[in-house]
């Protein structure tokens, strides 16, 4: 799928062809599951055609992808000397997706590096709750 497909799907939505938009957007997110805007548009299209459960799933996927993006940026900031800025990214990720395991892990790492063991443990314990096998 290309950027043109995304803009075509957007046009379909604007002109009332939510089914056509959903079809294109499903292909986009299948090829690129981290495409936040495509997930959000898919949620909009599915809602327009009455597929509320699918719309909620797409919105959840959008939130997870967006939280992952914030976590990736925060991780780079943390390991390149901008700890406070990294914390902001991790906290924003958790505002978007409270179950983002990567953001919890990295906040645990951030607090651990700062010597705040108790705060680090809160986030590491949350990771264990979210993914006990990991």
C-alpha positions as CSV (number, residue, x, y, z in Angstrom):
1,X,0.0,0.0,0.0
2,X,1.1,3.5,-0.7
3,X,0.5,7.0,0.7
4,X,-1.8,7.5,-2.3
5,X,-4.0,4.7,-0.9
6,X,-4.2,6.5,2.5
7,X,-5.3,9.7,0.8
8,X,-7.8,7.8,-1.4
9,X,-9.3,6.2,1.7
10,X,-9.5,9.6,3.3
11,X,-11.3,10.8,0.2
12,X,-13.7,7.8,0.3
13,X,-14.5,8.7,3.9
14,X,-15.2,12.4,3.0
15,X,-17.5,11.4,0.1
16,X,-19.4,8.8,2.1
17,X,-17.9,5.6,0.9
18,X,-16.9,4.2,4.4
19,X,-16.9,0.7,3.1
20,X,-14.4,1.5,0.4
21,X,-12.3,3.4,2.9
22,X,-12.3,0.5,5.3
23,X,-11.2,-1.9,2.7
24,X,-8.2,0.3,1.7
25,X,-7.3,1.0,5.3
26,X,-7.3,-2.6,6.3
27,X,-4.7,-3.2,3.6
28,X,-2.6,-0.3,4.9
29,X,-2.6,-1.5,8.5
30,X,-1.9,-5.1,7.4
31,X,1.2,-3.8,5.6
32,X,2.2,-1.3,8.3
33,X,0.7,-2.1,11.7
34,X,2.4,1.0,13.3
35,X,0.5,3.4,11.0
36,X,-1.3,5.4,13.7
37,X,-3.3,7.6,11.3
38,X,-4.5,4.6,9.2
39,X,-5.7,2.9,12.4
40,X,-7.6,6.0,13.4
41,X,-9.1,6.4,10.0
42,X,-10.1,2.7,10.0
43,X,-11.8,3.2,13.3
44,X,-13.7,6.1,11.8
45,X,-14.7,4.1,8.7
46,X,-15.8,1.1,10.7
47,X,-17.9,3.3,13.0
48,X,-19.5,4.9,10.0
49,X,-20.6,1.5,8.7
50,X,-21.8,0.3,12.1
51,X,-19.0,-2.0,13.0
52,X,-18.5,-0.7,16.5
53,X,-16.5,-3.6,17.8
54,X,-14.1,-3.4,14.9
55,X,-13.9,0.4,15.4
56,X,-13.0,-0.1,19.1
57,X,-10.3,-2.6,18.1
58,X,-8.9,-0.3,15.5
59,X,-8.8,2.6,18.0
60,X,-7.1,0.3,20.5
61,X,-4.5,-0.6,17.9
62,X,-4.0,3.1,17.1
63,X,-3.4,3.8,20.8
64,X,-0.9,0.9,21.1
65,X,1.0,2.0,18.0
66,X,1.1,5.7,19.1
67,X,2.3,4.7,22.6
68,X,5.0,2.5,21.0
69,X,6.2,5.5,19.0
70,X,6.4,7.7,22.1
71,X,8.3,4.9,23.9
72,X,10.8,4.5,21.1
73,X,11.6,8.2,21.1
74,X,11.8,8.2,24.9
75,X,14.2,5.2,24.8
76,X,16.5,7.0,22.4
77,X,16.4,10.1,24.6
78,X,17.1,8.1,27.8
79,X,20.2,6.5,26.3
80,X,21.5,9.7,24.8
81,X,21.5,11.8,27.9
82,X,18.1,13.4,28.0
83,X,16.5,11.5,30.9
84,X,13.9,14.1,31.8
85,X,12.7,14.4,28.3
86,X,12.5,10.6,28.0
87,X,10.4,10.4,31.1
88,X,7.9,12.8,29.5
89,X,7.7,10.5,26.5
90,X,7.1,7.4,28.6
91,X,4.5,9.1,30.7
92,X,2.7,10.3,27.5
93,X,2.8,6.7,26.2
94,X,1.1,5.5,29.3
95,X,-1.6,8.2,29.1
96,X,-2.4,6.9,25.6
97,X,-2.1,3.2,26.4
98,X,-1.9,2.4,30.2
99,X,-0.9,-1.2,29.4
100,X,2.1,-0.3,27.2
101,X,4.6,-2.8,28.6
102,X,7.6,-1.1,26.9
103,X,6.7,2.3,28.5
104,X,6.4,0.7,31.9
105,X,9.7,-1.1,31.5
106,X,11.5,2.0,30.3
107,X,10.0,4.1,33.1
108,X,11.3,1.5,35.5
109,X,14.7,1.8,33.9
110,X,14.5,5.6,34.1
111,X,13.7,5.5,37.8
112,X,16.2,2.9,38.5
113,X,19.0,4.9,36.9
114,X,17.9,7.9,39.0
115,X,18.1,5.8,42.2
116,X,14.4,5.7,42.8
117,X,14.1,2.0,43.4
118,X,10.5,2.1,44.7
119,X,9.2,3.9,41.7
120,X,11.2,1.6,39.4
121,X,9.6,-1.4,41.1
122,X,6.1,-0.1,40.5
123,X,6.7,-0.2,36.8
124,X,8.6,-3.5,36.7
125,X,5.8,-5.1,38.7
126,X,3.3,-3.8,36.2
127,X,5.3,-5.4,33.5
128,X,5.0,-8.7,35.3
129,X,1.3,-8.3,35.6
130,X,0.9,-7.5,31.9
131,X,3.2,-10.3,30.7
132,X,4.1,-12.8,33.4
133,X,5.8,-15.2,30.9
134,X,8.2,-12.5,29.8
